[in-house]
């Protein structure tokens, strides 16, 4: 078994349930591409295809009417993005963008070849629907935060999620980075972080936010 076959076997739960011919179509219609940090992978003008992360970290986001970026979710190795193949998905007509957050390797699968398999195989269709449903669930959670949560609560959630992801309370984050991911202005982030600092929740230094009282941060939720 090749490295690519082993990778897809782990990334796709349906892999061992489809025929060798179907596996071959996916293998033959996939290409491994490398992207540098902050490089765009998919924008609204393209039908890039099914995206499977091999290494690195991928950010999926929308642009607001004022041009601010709103991060919907992020993808780690072995995770799949189907919204980057919206041209083959029914009733998906909103624009998303996909960037590499870190240097990344990504498998891109031809959307039309994938659609042929999806339309004929219930296992592939079920998996694809599950990925799409999870994407919408993540996006709706972000929209709910923006519409109904105060910014201090949103920022607390963001910092706690970053701490879990990095497995550290010392977060290498600029105010610009936080603002871009949360779809707000840098000044708004800076004011709230300074408030958190006066409350003894975090300490701030250039390019770093350190959580010093996680219990206080959790009380904001």
C-alpha positions in Angstrom: 0.0 0.0 0.0 1.4 3.4 -1.0 1.7 6.4 1.4 -1.1 8.1 -0.4 -3.4 5.1 0.0 -2.5 4.9 3.7 -3.3 8.6 4.1 -6.7 8.4 2.4 -7.5 5.2 4.3 -7.1 7.3 7.5 -8.7 10.5 6.2 -11.8 8.8 4.6 -13.9 6.5 6.8 -15.5 5.1 3.7 -12.1 4.0 2.2 -12.3 0.3 3.0 -16.0 0.1 2.0 -15.5 1.2 -1.6 -14.2 -0.8 -4.5 -10.6 -0.8 -5.7 -11.7 0.9 -8.9 -13.3 3.7 -6.9 -10.2 4.0 -4.8 -8.1 4.3 -7.9 -10.3 7.1 -9.3 -9.8 9.1 -6.1 -6.0 8.4 -6.1 -5.6 9.3 -9.8 -7.7 12.5 -9.6 -5.8 13.8 -6.5 -2.7 16.0 -6.5 -0.5 16.9 -3.5 0.2 20.7 -3.4 2.3 22.8 -1.0 1.2 26.2 0.2 3.2 28.7 2.2 1.7 30.4 5.4 -1.0 32.9 4.4 -1.1 31.7 0.8 -4.6 31.5 -0.6 -5.8 28.0 -1.6 -9.4 28.7 -2.6 -11.4 31.8 -3.3 -14.9 32.5 -4.5 -14.0 32.5 -8.2 -12.9 28.9 -8.3 -14.1 25.4 -7.8 -10.9 24.1 -6.3 -12.1 20.6 -5.4 -12.3 18.5 -2.3 -9.5 19.5 0.0 -7.7 17.1 2.4 -5.0 18.4 4.7 -1.9 16.3 4.9 0.2 18.6 7.1 0.0 22.2 8.5 -3.1 24.2 9.4 -5.8 25.5 7.1 -8.2 28.4 7.8 -11.7 28.7 6.2 -13.3 32.1 6.4 -15.8 34.5 4.9 -15.5 38.2 4.1 -18.0 40.6 5.6 -19.6 43.4 3.5 -17.0 45.7 4.9 -14.1 43.5 3.9 -13.4 42.0 7.4 -12.4 38.4 7.6 -14.4 36.1 9.8 -12.9 32.7 10.5 -15.4 29.9 10.3 -13.2 27.0 11.3 -9.8 25.5 10.9 -8.6 22.2 9.5 -5.8 20.0 10.8 -4.1 17.0 9.2 -6.5 14.3 7.9 -9.5 16.8 7.9 -11.6 17.5 4.8 -13.1 20.6 3.3 -16.0 20.1 0.9 -17.1 23.7 0.6 -14.1 24.4 -1.6 -16.0 22.2 -4.2 -19.3 24.1 -4.0 -19.7 23.7 -7.8 -20.7 20.1 -7.3 -22.8 20.6 -4.2 -26.5 21.4 -4.4 -27.8 24.6 -3.0 -24.4 25.9 -1.8 -24.2 29.4 -3.1 -22.2 31.5 -0.6 -18.6 32.4 -0.9 -15.9 31.0 1.3 -12.1 31.5 1.2 -9.4 29.0 2.3 -5.9 30.0 3.3 -2.9 28.1 4.6 -2.3 29.4 8.2 1.0 27.6 8.4 3.1 26.0 5.7 0.9 23.2 4.6 0.6 20.2 2.3 -2.9 19.6 0.9 -4.4 17.0 -1.4 -6.8 18.5 -3.9 -9.3 16.0 -5.5 -10.9 16.8 -8.8 -14.5 17.9 -7.9 -16.2 16.4 -10.9 -14.5 13.0 -10.5 -15.5 13.1 -6.8 -19.1 14.0 -7.7 -19.3 11.0 -10.0 -18.4 8.7 -7.2 -20.5 10.5 -4.6 -23.6 10.2 -6.7 -23.2 6.5 -7.1 -21.9 5.4 -3.7 -23.9 5.9 -0.5 -20.8 5.7 1.7 -19.1 8.6 -0.1 -22.3 10.6 -0.2 -23.0 10.0 3.5 -19.4 11.1 4.4 -19.6 14.2 2.3 -23.0 15.2 3.8 -21.5 14.7 7.3 -18.5 17.0 6.4 -20.9 19.7 5.0 -23.2 19.5 8.0 -20.2 19.9 10.4 -19.0 22.9 8.4 -22.4 24.5 8.6 -22.6 23.7 12.3 -19.2 25.4 12.9 -20.2 28.4 10.8 -23.5 28.8 12.7 -21.7 28.7 16.0 -19.5 31.6 14.8 -22.5 33.5 13.6 -24.3 33.0 16.9 -21.3 34.4 18.7 -21.1 37.5 16.5 -24.9 38.2 16.7 -25.7 37.3 20.2 -22.6 37.3 22.4 -20.8 40.2 24.0 -17.3 40.7 22.8 -15.7 39.9 26.1 -17.3 36.5 26.0 -16.3 35.9 22.4 -12.7 36.9 23.2 -12.7 34.6 26.2 -13.9 31.7 24.0 -11.2 32.5 21.4 -8.4 32.6 23.9 -9.5 29.3 25.6 -9.7 27.6 22.2 -6.3 28.8 21.3 -4.9 27.6 24.6 -6.4 24.1 24.0 -5.1 24.0 20.4 -1.6 25.1 21.3 -1.6 23.2 24.7 -0.2 26.3 26.3 -1.3 29.4 28.2 1.4 31.4 26.5 -0.2 32.4 23.2 1.8 33.8 20.3 -0.9 36.0 19.0 -0.8 39.6 17.7 -3.8 41.9 18.1 -4.1 42.0 14.3 -4.3 38.2 14.1 -7.0 38.0 16.7 -9.0 40.8 15.0 -8.7 39.1 11.6 -9.9 35.8 13.0 -12.8 37.3 14.9 -14.0 39.7 12.2 -13.5 42.9 14.2 -11.2 45.9 14.4 -7.8 45.7 16.0 -8.7 48.6 18.3 -11.6 46.6 19.7 -9.4 43.7 20.5 -6.7 45.9 22.1 -9.2 47.6 24.4 -10.7 44.3 25.6 -7.3 42.7 26.1 -6.2 45.7 28.2 -9.3 45.3 30.2 -8.5 41.6 30.7 -5.1 42.6 31.8 -6.3 45.1 34.4 -8.6 42.4 35.8 -5.6 40.0 36.2 -6.9 37.6 33.6 -4.0 37.9 31.1 -0.7 39.6 30.7 0.4 41.2 27.5 3.7 41.6 25.7 4.6 42.3 22.1 3.1 39.5 20.0 2.1 37.4 23.1 -1.0 37.0 25.3 -0.4 34.9 28.4 -3.4 33.6 30.3 -2.6 34.0 34.0 -6.0 33.2 35.5 -8.0 30.7 33.5 -10.7 30.4 36.1 -11.6 34.1 35.7 -11.6 33.7 31.9 -14.0 30.8 32.1 -16.3 32.8 34.4 -16.9 35.2 31.4 -18.5 32.3 29.5 
